[in-house]
Amino acid sequence: MKVPIEVEDERDDERHEAAEASEAEAGEQAPEGADGAEAAELDPEEERARVEAAIRAGEEAAERELAADAGKLRAERDELQKKLASVEDDIEAAKKEAADARERMLRLQADWDNYRRRTAAERLAEKERAAEQLVCSLLPVIDDMERAIEHAGATEGDTQMQQFVEGVEAVHAKMLAVLSKEGVEPIDPAGEPFEPLSHQAVGRVEDKEAFDETVAQVYQKGYRMGDKVIRTAMVTVTYGGPKRPVEPEGAPAGDGDKDGHDAPDAEAKEQ
């Protein structure tokens, strides 16, 4: 083990002092004459041995002290490292717990948003179904009123019956107005091209003048609520006539129906 320079200097001073003290004692104790000279010749060796022993003892003591201090420092370092590792573990655990809590919060927020959207959509769908069911339950009543009006129109001269028909017509008009506010509109496709999505063919009629697949007669009106057909129109369809010309893509719709089909007047002009 290397001894610091300051310690070596101190030990050199100690050796010099010890040597001087030994020489002084030797001078006091040495007898005069030949015996004193022999004793003086032996004293430096003994003194050197004592000095070397003292140096070794000092070095060993310094080594023990340094070893003890180093052991304490190592123990403190190990303790600090353990505490640091424990704190780092706590920090990592806290970070993981915070991340897990955030993930749970995000999942709950997403679930809540999905629940709100789903329930809102379900409420809207339920409202639309209820309105559709109510409208569908009123359609047969409207059909009966229209049949009664049509049948009464064939009779003439009966003033009382005419007043009754006018009252039925007024009620019929009010019911249609109420349904119109709810987005309900009739499908009355007489003279229009047959549309399978909104028309139900109940018969075929030969007509060589009209375009093929044209609605000849409407037995029962259909109804559309918004974009949904809630009841198809019962119609008869023509056959045996000329084929309907195909309109070019992008051509503007004429005065026909909302599907872009030609109106009956235009068809008549073409014929």
C-alpha positions, 0 to 999 in steps of 0.5 A, spaced: 500 500 500 502 506 498 503 511 503 501 519 502 507 523 501 505 527 507 505 521 512 512 519 509 515 526 511 512 526 518 515 519 518 522 521 516 522 526 521 520 521 527 526 517 524 530 523 525 528 525 532 528 517 534 535 517 531 537 523 535 534 521 541 538 514 541 544 517 539 543 522 546 542 516 550 548 512 547 552 518 549 550 519 556 550 511 557 556 509 554 562 508 558 569 511 557 575 508 554 574 502 549 568 499 552 564 505 550 567 505 543 564 498 542 557 500 545 557 506 540 559 502 534 553 497 536 547 502 538 546 505 531 544 498 528 539 497 534 537 504 533 536 503 525 532 496 527 527 500 532 526 506 527 524 501 522 520 497 527 516 504 528 516 505 521 512 499 520 508 499 526 506 506 523 504 504 516 500 498 519 496 503 523 495 507 517 493 501 513 488 499 518 485 506 519 485 507 511 482 500 511 477 502 516 475 508 513 474 505 506 470 500 509 465 505 512 465 509 505 463 502 501 458 501 506 455 508 506 456 507 498 452 501 498 446 504 502 446 510 498 445 505 492 440 501 495 436 507 497 437 510 490 435 503 487 429 503 491 427 510 490 427 509 482 423 502 483 418 507 486 418 512 481 417 506 476 411 504 479 408 510 480 409 512 473 406 505 471 400 506 476 399 513 472 399 510 465 394 505 467 390 510 470 390 514 464 389 508 460 383 506 464 380 513 464 381 513 456 377 507 456 372 509 460 371 516 456 371 512 450 366 507 453 361 513 455 362 517 448 360 510 445 354 509 450 352 516 449 352 516 441 349 509 441 343 511 446 342 517 442 341 513 435 337 508 439 332 514 441 332 517 434 331 510 431 325 508 436 322 515 435 322 514 427 319 507 428 314 510 433 312 515 428 312 510 422 308 505 426 303 511 427 303 513 420 302 506 417 296 505 422 293 512 419 294 510 412 288 505 411 284 510 414 286 515 409 285 510 403 278 509 406 276 516 406 279 517 398 275 511 396 269 514 400 270 521 396 271 518 389 265 514 390 260 520 392 263 524 386 259 519 382 253 521 385 250 527 383 244 531 385 244 529 393 245 535 397 246 532 403 251 527 400 255 533 397 255 536 404 258 530 407 263 529 402 266 536 403 266 535 410 270 528 409 275 532 404 276 537 409 278 532 414 282 528 409 286 535 407 288 536 414 290 529 415 295 530 409 297 536 412 299 533 418 303 528 415 306 532 410 309 536 416 312 529 419 315 528 412 310 524 409 308 524 402 304 520 397 307 516 391 302 517 386 305 514 380 300 514 374 303 515 367 310 515 370 316 509 369 315 503 373 320 503 379 320 497 383 323 500 389 317 504 390 311 501 386 308 494 386 305 491 380 299 487 381 297 487 373 299 488 366 296 492 361 297 492 354 298 499 351 302 500 344 301 507 345 305 508 352 312 506 353 313 499 355 313 499 363 309 505 364 304 505 370 297 505 367 293 505 373 294 506 381 290 502 385 293 504 392 297 510 393 304 509 396 307 513 401 314 515 403 317 518 409 323 522 409 328 517 404 324 511 406 318 508 402 313 506 408 308 503 403 309 501 396 304 503 391 300 498 388 299 499 380 298 496 373 304 496 368 303 497 361 307 492 356 307 492 348 309 499 347 315 502 345 322 502 349 323 508 353 329 511 351 335 512 355 337 519 357 344 520 357 348 521 363 349 528 366 343 530 363 338 535 367 332 532 369 326 535 365 319 536 368 318 529 370 318 526 377 323 527 382 327 521 379 328 524 373 323 520 369 320 524 363 313 527 365 307 524 361 306 530 357 313 529 354 312 522 353 305 524 349 309 529 345 314 524 343 309 519 341 
